[in-house]
């Protein structure tokens, strides 16, 4: 065992001790993390490490309630993967709350959605609708041939939720809608992009997916599929997986859509008709492994992007297949002041070589800060929330 491996094992032991403290009622917001801390100026406000009977915490989203509290909903797994199926452990959606702008959080989870899928429920998106209520989107995963997003609404600030509405009913399949991904356009249309995965004849999972979009013009009562089926092809004509897409509305009314690929970077494209049709996906400036990116509009009008910036870490390319399928580090941020036409220099939020930074939620606050939630360590098991001043990104 190398010294590095020994130190990692020590860190895991410390995390297990911390997890035991959590079970005794200690708030994770006040529990010291055994993991490296992020960049200077980035404040860790909540750690969600795995523990006994809770092998993974991941994929969350934020919303501010009428009473000023911030609600953070995320996936809490209660069992590990089953039968070798990726992301198949039993899971439920739970929430934590903050009454001081995200500086401290409640110590116990509040159940939001019990496990109503044959496998699990996961990947929450919270969205304050223009009509006033809160929408909750998540995946209901029944099998490798039936994984689809559903929507619930709350008219009492998250105390209770309506019955779920299936967003995709035209074709049953394995659709991936990441956390914190659904948007409402200025004209009221609800829109999201999903990756539709190919399933082999033996029902095993195949990563060669394509991207489709769905939208609703009646506040989520009914949904329709857009016309485009997006595939990623490199200039030499080779098709690559099109996975874990996201969308953001631009100032001119167009919509930017980005796609995770194993082609060495994120790809993106645009829609000029509210998500009905899309341009051909092209390489973006975001050099990255096979890992998702996140983009959100800030109160300043800038776009903020988070991704694993391998352009700043060229040595990652020497890690062999792990460069394409893992190595989800470092976690970088960059701003665009021209709606994604150009991006500023990336800044590293987390830079631990063995970190696993992905599935981020971006949430700007009125106090001039941004909350970021993301998986950080133990592959996808450990989640972290940080609070960052807007000025830090500049």
LINFENSUL-V457957 format. One record per run of one state. SS is the DSSP state (~ for helix, > for strand, _ for the rest). FROM is the first residue (numbers start at 1). LEN is the number of residues. If there is no record, write none. Layout:
ss:from:len
SS:FROM:LEN
SS:FROM:LEN
This chain:
ss:from:len
_:1:2
~:3:21
_:24:4
~:28:3
_:31:11
>:42:7
_:49:2
>:51:1
_:52:2
>:54:1
_:55:1
>:56:9
_:65:5
>:70:8
_:78:13
>:91:8
_:99:11
>:110:4
_:114:6
>:120:9
_:129:5
>:134:10
_:144:2
>:146:9
_:155:10
>:165:2
_:167:7
>:174:3
_:177:6
>:183:2
_:185:5
>:190:10
_:200:5
>:205:12
_:217:7
>:224:2
_:226:4
>:230:1
_:231:1
>:232:2
_:234:5
>:239:2
_:241:2
>:243:7
_:250:5
>:255:6
_:261:4
>:265:7
_:272:10
>:282:6
_:288:6
>:294:4
_:298:5
>:303:6
_:309:5
~:314:6
_:320:1
~:321:5
_:326:5
>:331:6
_:337:10
>:347:4
_:351:7
>:358:7
_:365:4
>:369:9
_:378:4
>:382:8
~:390:4
_:394:1
